[in-house]
Amino acid sequence: MKKVLIFLLIASLGVSFSCRKSETPPVPYVTFKANGVQKTYYNYSRFCKDFCASSTFCGTFNLNDNLLPAEMLKIGLPGDPVSGQVFKSGDYRFDFTYVDPSQKWYRVDGGTLKLTITKWEGQGGWAYGQFSGWLKVTPTDSVNLTEGYFQNWIWTYTQEK
């Protein structure tokens, strides 16, 4: 009888451990609608402080992993972002660019885009955010981005002393 009870105890522990949910790690990507057309890009560069023109942190997402900027989205964030921070068109050093399939560059300058950082974990962590609004090429040529969401790694260069 003892052997049966020990067997049942071990079996129930095995079942309970095997039924536990395993969390899948996040994958960097961006998803949004451009004038109502769904876009999702899985090729990315991490948010980093290297090669940012005027922003402090920048990262890109694109449809194809190539050098040509067709179907690309670039996010440039000023300063040291924090969870809950909101960036909008006209903010100093905030950069947001979308390149459509015909390689037309739409920029945040003159647009009405708003981006909210929902989570910023700092170096080695993750950045999550949402965005929506208008980007422009010219005053009469614009694109409406809706239902935008991104998640990406944060990497910063630290120099050893």
Buried (B, 14 or more C-beta within 10 A) or exposed (E): EEEEEEEEEEEEEEEEEEEEEEEEEEEBBBBBBBEEEEBEBEBBBBBBBEEBEEBBBBBBBBBEEEEEEBBBBBBBBBBEBEEEBEBBBEBEBBBBBBBBEEEEEBBBBBBBBBBBBBEBEEEEEBBBBBBBBBBBBEEEEBBBBEEBBBBBBBBBEEEEE
